[in-house]
Amino acid sequence: MANNHSCRPVRLCLVHTPCPALEDDRLEPPLGLLYLAAIARDLGHEVQLVDLAGSANPDPERDLPRGFDLYGFSTYSVSYELTVALAMTVKRCNPGTLLMAGGPHATALPEQVSGDGFDVVVTGEGELALARVLQDLAAASTPPRILAGQTPDPLDSVPYPAYELVDITSYRRTVSGQRSLSIVSSRGCPFPCSFCNSNIMGAGHGIRYRSAENVVAEIRHLKAQYGVRHFRFQDDLFTSSKRRLKELSPLLRTEEVFYRCFARVTGFSRDVAQLLVDSGCQHVSFGVESGSPMILGRHAMNKCQTPVQIRRALANAAAVGLTARIYLIVGFPGETEHSIEETLALVKDCPWEEFMVYPLIAYPGTPIHDHPEKYGIVSIDRDYSGYLQIGRERRAGFTISTTTFDHHRVRLWRDRVIDELIADGRTWAGASQNFR
């Protein structure tokens, strides 16, 4: 990315809001903010990143530095209320400063977030938008109230995350029981699942890849700088392209690293599974979601996968020795006792080790949130602080009701699936110490 130094350095403070409801709120550094910090640093501005993750009672007057020109917050639905509270305290303590919000919640609801007191709201990917905001401030201009972020092209132009701004020893993410760091080798997902908010940030831009050489160069840098050999690929879909895996696999194998990644059951052939293992992959996660063809179908989840494909993918992962984790969703519109039975029958009959079960949450920006009437949803809880997929002691948020079930029914379904799978000898993923 071009290094266009501005006429006046801007003082930028990036803030990561904690989420005290999580079992472990300090698994890994806030990668998105680290990318933004690297942009600001390379443009010659002063940047500080304050990660409040792990703090049960954050106090902005105590925990955040004063005197910065711009404070940037990444917004997530479940922690948005706390983010607003922190930001307003920052404003009170720093009259004249600007508040900036980005991330998935701000992208989905920019007008609402702007109305909550943020001076600048960035939608979508933030690197180029931040560069624009910094340029405006350096020139004593007022940035736009709402700014649509453009996608960096090529992705290789984006500098590596500024890990030097955080203490990586304070984070607890592990792969094979060893401290790990996260890497993003691609952005976006080509699939249109109606419940998933992963595509909100890069909506309409499909999937884009960093070059294999650029990814491995970052791995070499992290190995040399921090002595880390274990990684978590944070891509929405690491296995989206077999050709891409063929380019990346031999380079990763040469680096002798170990990693985990997210995959999709469609296209997860034995060849793809072997490419992962050969390059150091030890753990793969699949969004199985349901065992019901009706729930998985085009008029419901729009998941674009079938029970047959689920069986095949999990068998292929097991055949090459990969540890597999599956994610399930209960309470999608149309769910019944019969569809729960179908899900349990399918997954009990497949080889895998770890699991998590979420209640459906209608995240802002997804079709089920923006057009609930199309799915038979009669009410959505708009208290976003309850939008918790998995919290302490397996707590979760139950936020929708349909014409055929309510929160209580979804809770019973989720408890049943968890209890039966544990009784079947499977491991709740939150209890796994090797792949956290």
Backbone torsions as a table, in degrees:
resi	resn	phi	psi	omega
1	MET	NA	138.9	-173.2
2	ALA	-59.7	142.4	-178.9
3	ASN	-101.6	74.0	-177.6
4	ASN	-94.2	93.6	-177.8
5	HIS	-65.4	135.0	-178.1
6	SER	-85.7	170.0	-174.3
7	CYS	-74.7	-24.1	178.6
8	ARG	-139.6	121.0	179.2
9	PRO	-60.8	138.3	177.8
10	VAL	-101.3	142.3	176.0
11	ARG	-95.4	116.2	-174.9
12	LEU	-117.3	130.4	173.0
13	CYS	-118.3	120.7	177.9
14	LEU	-101.1	133.1	-172.2
15	VAL	-123.2	127.9	174.0
16	HIS	-103.1	116.9	-178.3
17	THR	-75.9	139.8	176.3
18	PRO	-75.6	165.7	172.4
19	CYS	-131.8	84.6	-173.3
20	PRO	-60.2	-17.8	-178.5
21	ALA	-74.1	-14.7	-178.4
22	LEU	-74.7	152.5	177.1
23	GLU	-60.6	-44.5	176.7
24	ASP	-140.8	106.4	-174.9
25	ASP	-85.9	-1.0	-175.9
26	ARG	-126.7	54.1	178.6
27	LEU	-77.3	-42.9	-176.1
28	GLU	-151.4	158.9	179.5
29	PRO	-63.4	155.4	178.9
30	PRO	-74.9	94.3	-169.7
31	LEU	-60.7	-41.3	-179.8
32	GLY	-59.6	-43.4	178.6
33	LEU	-68.5	-32.5	177.5
34	LEU	-66.4	-35.0	174.2
35	TYR	-64.6	-44.3	179.1
36	LEU	-63.6	-40.2	178.8
37	ALA	-60.9	-39.2	179.2
38	ALA	-64.6	-37.6	177.1
39	ILE	-61.9	-50.8	-179.0
40	ALA	-61.3	-43.3	179.1
41	ARG	-60.3	-46.4	-177.3
42	ASP	-69.2	-20.8	176.2
43	LEU	-87.9	3.7	173.8
44	GLY	89.3	14.2	-179.5
45	HIS	-95.1	161.3	175.6
46	GLU	-86.1	128.2	-176.6
47	VAL	-135.9	138.2	174.1
48	GLN	-131.3	139.3	177.9
49	LEU	-116.1	125.7	178.6
50	VAL	-113.8	111.8	179.4
51	ASP	-99.8	108.1	-179.1
52	LEU	-89.1	3.6	178.9
53	ALA	-55.1	136.5	-178.3
54	GLY	93.7	-7.3	179.4
55	SER	-93.1	119.0	-177.7
56	ALA	-74.6	-31.9	-178.2
57	ASN	-135.0	74.5	-178.1
58	PRO	-66.3	140.3	179.1
59	ASP	-122.9	105.8	-176.8
60	PRO	-57.7	-36.3	-179.1
61	GLU	-66.4	-28.0	179.2
62	ARG	-94.4	-38.5	-167.8
63	ASP	-95.5	-18.9	-175.1
64	LEU	-112.0	137.5	179.4
65	PRO	-70.0	154.9	178.9
66	ARG	-103.6	166.3	170.0
67	GLY	87.2	12.7	179.0
68	PHE	-88.0	152.0	180.0
69	ASP	-75.4	-31.0	-173.3
70	LEU	-143.8	130.2	173.9
71	TYR	-114.6	124.7	-177.7
72	GLY	-111.4	133.5	-178.7
73	PHE	-124.1	133.6	172.0
74	SER	-91.6	132.0	-171.8
75	THR	-109.1	133.5	173.0
76	TYR	-126.9	145.3	-172.5
77	SER	-55.8	-47.8	-173.0
78	VAL	-65.4	-28.8	-178.3
79	SER	-109.5	11.0	-173.3
80	TYR	-64.1	-41.7	-179.8
81	GLU	-58.2	-42.4	178.1
82	LEU	-67.8	-38.2	178.4
83	THR	-60.4	-44.2	178.8
84	VAL	-61.9	-43.1	180.0
85	ALA	-61.5	-44.2	178.2
86	LEU	-62.3	-45.3	-176.4
87	ALA	-64.0	-40.4	-179.3
88	MET	-67.9	-34.3	174.8
89	THR	-66.6	-40.4	176.5
90	VAL	-58.9	-42.8	-179.5
91	LYS	-63.5	-41.5	180.0
92	ARG	-65.7	-36.8	-179.0
93	CYS	-82.0	-15.5	-176.5
94	ASN	-132.6	69.8	-179.5
95	PRO	-56.2	134.6	178.9
96	GLY	95.3	-15.0	178.2
97	THR	-74.6	161.4	175.9
98	LEU	-105.3	142.9	175.6
99	LEU	-107.6	131.2	179.8
100	MET	-121.3	137.5	177.2
101	ALA	-124.3	141.6	174.9
102	GLY	-145.1	-167.5	178.8
103	GLY	94.2	-179.0	-171.4
104	PRO	-64.9	-39.5	-178.3
105	HIS	-68.3	-44.3	178.4
106	ALA	-64.7	-35.7	179.3
107	THR	-66.3	-38.9	-178.6
108	ALA	-75.7	-34.1	-173.6
109	LEU	-131.6	60.2	-173.4
110	PRO	-63.2	-39.3	-178.6
111	GLU	-66.6	-42.0	178.3
112	GLN	-62.8	-45.1	-178.5
113	VAL	-65.1	-40.8	176.4
114	SER	-61.2	-40.8	179.2
115	GLY	-68.7	-16.9	179.2
116	ASP	-84.3	3.7	172.9
117	GLY	114.9	1.9	178.1
118	PHE	-83.5	135.0	-177.4
119	ASP	-77.0	-32.9	179.6
120	VAL	-133.3	130.7	175.7
121	VAL	-120.4	122.1	179.2
122	VAL	-101.7	128.0	175.8
123	THR	-106.1	143.6	178.9
124	GLY	80.9	-159.8	-178.1
125	GLU	-67.9	137.7	-163.7
126	GLY	-98.8	-10.3	-170.5
127	GLU	-61.2	-52.6	-177.4
128	LEU	-71.2	-32.5	177.3
129	ALA	-65.7	-42.4	177.8
130	LEU	-61.7	-42.8	178.1
131	ALA	-57.8	-39.1	178.2
132	ARG	-65.7	-45.3	179.8
133	VAL	-61.4	-44.6	179.5
134	LEU	-64.0	-38.0	177.3
135	GLN	-62.6	-43.9	178.8
136	ASP	-62.3	-46.8	-178.3
137	LEU	-65.1	-38.6	179.2
138	ALA	-63.7	-29.6	179.5
139	ALA	-95.0	12.0	179.6
140	ALA	61.6	31.4	176.1
141	SER	-104.0	159.1	178.3
142	THR	-91.1	122.3	179.2
143	PRO	-68.5	161.4	176.9
144	PRO	-61.4	150.9	179.2
145	ARG	-67.2	-43.1	175.7
146	ILE	-127.0	127.3	-173.4
147	LEU	-127.4	119.6	178.1
148	ALA	-79.4	117.5	-179.9
149	GLY	-71.6	135.7	175.8
150	GLN	-89.6	152.9	-179.5
151	THR	-82.8	128.7	177.2
152	PRO	-61.1	135.2	-179.0
153	ASP	-144.1	117.1	-0.2
154	PRO	-80.5	164.5	179.0
155	LEU	-64.4	-24.7	178.0
156	ASP	-62.2	-17.8	-179.3
157	SER	-75.7	-14.1	-179.7
158	VAL	-81.3	128.5	179.6
159	PRO	-66.9	159.4	177.6
160	TYR	-62.1	150.9	177.8
161	PRO	-55.5	144.3	-175.9
162	ALA	-83.5	69.1	-178.4
163	TYR	-61.0	-20.5	-179.1
164	GLU	-65.9	-12.5	-178.7
165	LEU	-86.3	-4.9	178.5
166	VAL	-129.5	162.4	175.5
167	ASP	-92.1	100.4	-174.0
168	ILE	-68.5	-17.8	178.5
169	THR	-73.0	-10.2	-179.3
170	SER	-87.7	0.0	-177.5
171	TYR	-106.4	154.2	-168.1
172	ARG	-120.0	14.3	176.7
173	ARG	-66.4	134.1	-179.1
174	THR	-131.7	151.8	170.3
175	VAL	-130.3	124.5	-175.0
176	SER	54.1	35.8	177.2
177	GLY	78.3	1.5	-177.4
178	GLN	-111.1	146.7	178.1
179	ARG	-54.9	138.2	-176.0
180	SER	-134.3	165.5	172.3
181	LEU	-125.0	158.4	-178.3
182	SER	-100.9	149.1	179.1
183	ILE	-133.9	141.4	172.9
184	VAL	-111.6	112.2	-178.5
185	SER	-99.6	-11.1	176.8
186	SER	-152.0	162.8	176.7
187	ARG	-129.3	140.1	176.4
188	GLY	97.7	170.3	178.8
189	CYS	-147.3	136.5	-176.8
190	PRO	-84.3	2.1	-173.6
191	PHE	-105.0	144.6	-170.4
192	PRO	-101.6	42.6	-177.4
193	CYS	-56.9	132.7	-170.4
194	SER	-73.6	-14.5	-176.1
195	PHE	-104.8	-8.0	-167.1
196	CYS	-94.6	129.8	179.1
197	ASN	-98.2	9.3	-179.4
198	SER	-64.6	-30.6	-176.2
199	ASN	-84.6	-3.0	-177.2
200	ILE	-60.6	-41.9	-174.2
201	MET	-66.2	-36.8	-178.4
202	GLY	-119.4	36.3	-173.3
203	ALA	-54.3	130.2	176.0
204	GLY	86.0	-2.6	-176.0
205	HIS	-105.6	1.7	177.3
206	GLY	65.9	-157.1	179.9
207	ILE	-104.9	135.8	-178.7
208	ARG	-128.5	144.5	-173.1
209	TYR	-118.0	142.6	161.6
210	ARG	-75.8	155.6	176.4
211	SER	-68.1	150.1	179.0
212	ALA	-57.4	-38.5	-179.1
213	GLU	-64.7	-39.0	-179.6
214	ASN	-67.5	-40.1	178.3
215	VAL	-62.3	-46.1	-177.4
216	VAL	-69.9	-32.2	175.9
217	ALA	-62.7	-38.5	177.0
218	GLU	-66.3	-40.5	177.8
219	ILE	-60.8	-43.9	177.8
220	ARG	-60.5	-41.5	178.7
221	HIS	-61.0	-45.8	-178.3
222	LEU	-68.6	-35.6	175.9
223	LYS	-62.9	-45.9	-177.3
224	ALA	-70.0	-39.2	-174.0
225	GLN	-79.0	-38.3	-171.0
226	TYR	-123.7	-2.4	178.7
227	GLY	68.5	23.3	-177.8
228	VAL	-94.3	133.0	177.9
229	ARG	-121.5	2.0	-179.0
230	HIS	-117.1	134.2	-171.5
231	PHE	-137.7	155.9	173.1
232	ARG	-120.6	114.0	175.5
233	PHE	-76.9	120.0	-173.3
234	GLN	-93.7	7.7	177.4
235	ASP	-55.0	142.9	174.7
236	ASP	-58.0	-35.9	-178.2
237	LEU	-149.0	92.1	-175.6
238	PHE	-68.2	-26.0	-174.0
239	THR	-101.8	25.4	-174.2
240	SER	-66.3	-24.4	-176.9
241	SER	-135.5	118.8	177.9
242	LYS	-66.5	-37.3	178.0
243	ARG	-61.3	-41.3	177.8
244	ARG	-62.8	-43.0	178.2
245	LEU	-61.9	-36.1	178.4
246	LYS	-65.9	-29.9	176.5
247	GLU	-75.2	-39.8	-173.0
248	LEU	-82.5	-34.1	-171.8
249	SER	-57.1	-51.3	-178.4
250	PRO	-65.0	-30.9	178.7
251	LEU	-69.9	-40.4	177.1
252	LEU	-66.7	-39.7	180.0
253	ARG	-59.9	-39.1	179.4
254	THR	-63.1	-32.5	-177.8
255	GLU	-79.5	-11.0	178.7
256	GLU	53.8	52.3	178.5
257	VAL	-107.3	168.7	177.5
258	PHE	-126.8	141.2	-175.6
259	TYR	-153.4	168.1	172.0
260	ARG	-126.5	159.2	-176.7
261	CYS	-155.9	171.3	175.2
262	PHE	-103.0	135.2	-179.0
263	ALA	-130.3	177.4	177.8
264	ARG	-129.1	144.3	-174.8
265	VAL	-67.7	-31.4	178.0
266	THR	-70.4	129.7	-179.7
267	GLY	81.0	2.4	-178.8
268	PHE	-86.6	78.2	-177.9
269	SER	-80.7	172.7	175.0
270	ARG	-62.0	-36.2	178.2
271	ASP	-62.7	-43.7	179.0
272	VAL	-64.0	-44.7	178.1
273	ALA	-58.3	-41.4	-179.5
274	GLN	-68.5	-37.0	176.3
275	LEU	-59.7	-40.6	178.7
276	LEU	-63.7	-49.8	-178.2
277	VAL	-61.7	-43.4	-178.5
278	ASP	-62.1	-26.1	-177.2
279	SER	-97.2	4.2	175.1
280	GLY	109.1	2.9	178.8
281	CYS	-71.1	135.1	178.5
282	GLN	-120.7	-15.4	-173.0
283	HIS	-145.6	133.3	-179.8
284	VAL	-133.8	139.0	-179.2
285	SER	-113.3	138.1	-179.5
286	PHE	-122.8	138.1	170.2
287	GLY	-85.4	84.2	178.7
288	VAL	-72.8	-43.7	174.5
289	GLU	70.2	-55.2	-176.0
290	SER	-156.0	158.3	172.8
291	GLY	-104.8	6.9	-178.1
292	SER	-95.4	120.8	177.6
293	PRO	-57.6	-34.6	-179.5
294	MET	-67.3	-44.8	-179.8
295	ILE	-66.8	-40.6	-179.7
296	LEU	-70.0	-16.5	-168.0
297	GLY	-70.1	175.5	-172.0
298	ARG	-63.2	-31.4	-176.9
299	HIS	-90.7	3.7	177.2
300	ALA	-123.4	-104.4	-179.8
301	MET	-65.0	-27.9	-172.3
302	ASN	58.3	40.2	-174.7
303	LYS	-76.1	-21.4	178.2
304	CYS	60.7	40.2	174.0
305	GLN	-148.6	161.6	-175.1
306	THR	-125.9	161.5	174.7
307	PRO	-56.4	-35.7	178.2
308	VAL	-61.8	-42.9	179.3
309	GLN	-67.5	-35.2	176.6
310	ILE	-62.0	-48.1	178.6
311	ARG	-57.6	-46.5	-176.4
312	ARG	-64.0	-44.9	-178.0
313	ALA	-64.1	-45.7	-179.5
314	LEU	-65.7	-35.0	175.8
315	ALA	-66.2	-40.0	179.3
316	ASN	-66.1	-39.4	177.2
317	ALA	-63.6	-44.1	-179.6
318	ALA	-65.4	-36.0	-176.1
319	ALA	-63.7	-28.7	-178.6
320	VAL	-101.7	1.4	174.8
321	GLY	92.3	14.5	177.4
322	LEU	-77.1	138.0	169.1
323	THR	-77.5	126.9	-175.5
324	ALA	-112.5	137.9	172.8
325	ARG	-117.4	136.8	176.1
326	ILE	-116.6	146.0	174.9
327	TYR	-111.6	133.7	179.7
328	LEU	-122.6	148.8	175.6
329	ILE	-121.6	130.6	173.1
330	VAL	-115.9	152.7	177.0
331	GLY	88.7	21.8	172.1
332	PHE	-74.1	144.9	178.4
333	PRO	-49.7	130.8	-175.3
334	GLY	100.9	-10.3	178.7
335	GLU	-61.0	140.3	177.2
336	THR	-141.7	174.7	173.9
337	GLU	-58.3	-36.7	-179.5
338	HIS	-65.8	-42.4	-179.4
339	SER	-68.5	-32.6	173.9
340	ILE	-64.5	-42.0	176.4
341	GLU	-60.1	-42.4	179.3
342	GLU	-61.9	-42.1	179.5
343	THR	-63.2	-48.0	-179.1
344	LEU	-63.4	-41.8	-179.6
345	ALA	-62.4	-41.2	-179.2
346	LEU	-66.2	-55.2	-170.9
347	VAL	-71.6	-29.1	176.3
348	LYS	-66.9	-23.0	-176.9
349	ASP	-93.3	5.8	-177.7
350	CYS	-116.2	154.6	177.9
351	PRO	-86.9	121.5	174.7
352	TRP	-167.7	167.9	-172.3
353	GLU	-113.9	-44.5	-169.7
354	GLU	-120.6	156.0	179.7
355	PHE	-151.9	159.9	167.1
356	MET	-139.2	148.3	179.2
357	VAL	-125.8	122.2	178.5
358	TYR	-107.9	145.6	162.3
359	PRO	-77.3	151.2	176.8
360	LEU	-62.7	131.2	174.2
361	ILE	-121.1	129.1	-177.5
362	ALA	-88.5	83.2	-177.0
363	TYR	-67.2	140.8	176.2
364	PRO	-54.1	138.6	179.7
365	GLY	94.5	-13.8	177.9
366	THR	-89.2	157.0	178.0
367	PRO	-56.7	-37.7	-177.9
368	ILE	-70.7	-23.9	175.9
369	HIS	-81.9	-44.4	-173.2
370	ASP	-81.3	-23.1	-179.6
371	HIS	-135.5	59.3	-173.3
372	PRO	-62.1	-29.7	-177.1
373	GLU	-63.2	-26.2	179.7
374	LYS	-70.7	-16.3	-175.1
375	TYR	-112.7	7.8	-179.1
376	GLY	75.1	18.3	177.7
377	ILE	-83.4	124.0	-177.2
378	VAL	-99.6	-18.4	176.3
379	SER	-154.3	143.0	174.8
380	ILE	-128.6	127.6	176.5
381	ASP	-70.9	118.7	-177.7
382	ARG	-91.4	7.5	172.4
383	ASP	-82.2	94.9	-171.5
384	TYR	-67.2	-16.0	177.8
385	SER	-64.9	-15.3	176.9
386	GLY	-91.2	3.7	-176.4
387	TYR	-83.6	64.2	-175.3
388	LEU	-108.3	117.6	178.9
389	GLN	-72.1	-54.3	178.4
390	ILE	-141.0	123.3	178.3
391	GLY	-121.3	-160.2	179.6
392	ARG	-60.8	140.6	178.5
393	GLU	53.1	37.1	176.6
394	ARG	66.2	17.6	177.5
395	ARG	-66.0	152.7	179.6
396	ALA	-150.4	166.9	179.5
397	GLY	-95.5	132.4	177.2
398	PHE	-112.8	106.6	-161.6
399	THR	-123.4	-6.0	-178.7
400	ILE	-128.0	154.4	170.0
401	SER	-131.5	146.3	178.4
402	THR	-119.7	-175.1	178.7
403	THR	-69.4	-12.5	-175.0
404	THR	-121.4	-10.7	176.9
405	PHE	-153.8	163.1	178.7
406	ASP	-123.4	-175.0	-178.6
407	HIS	-56.3	-42.9	-175.8
408	HIS	-60.4	-41.9	-179.5
409	ARG	-64.9	-41.7	179.9
410	VAL	-63.6	-39.3	178.4
411	ARG	-61.7	-42.8	179.0
412	LEU	-64.1	-42.0	178.1
413	TRP	-61.4	-45.7	-178.4
414	ARG	-63.2	-44.9	179.3
415	ASP	-60.3	-39.9	-179.2
416	ARG	-64.5	-46.8	-178.9
417	VAL	-61.6	-45.2	179.5
418	ILE	-60.7	-49.8	-176.5
419	ASP	-62.2	-42.2	-177.2
420	GLU	-70.6	-35.0	-179.5
421	LEU	-74.0	-35.2	174.6
422	ILE	-65.6	-41.2	177.4
423	ALA	-63.9	-25.6	178.9
424	ASP	-81.5	-0.1	176.6
425	GLY	93.6	11.6	179.1
426	ARG	-91.0	160.7	-174.5
427	THR	-107.1	126.5	170.8
428	TRP	-62.8	127.8	-170.3
429	ALA	-60.6	-31.3	179.0
430	GLY	-65.7	-17.0	179.0
431	ALA	-91.0	-5.7	-177.7
432	SER	-79.8	126.9	178.8
433	GLN	-94.1	-18.2	-178.2
434	ASN	-81.2	-34.9	-178.1
435	PHE	-129.7	84.0	-177.0
436	ARG	-96.4	NA	NA
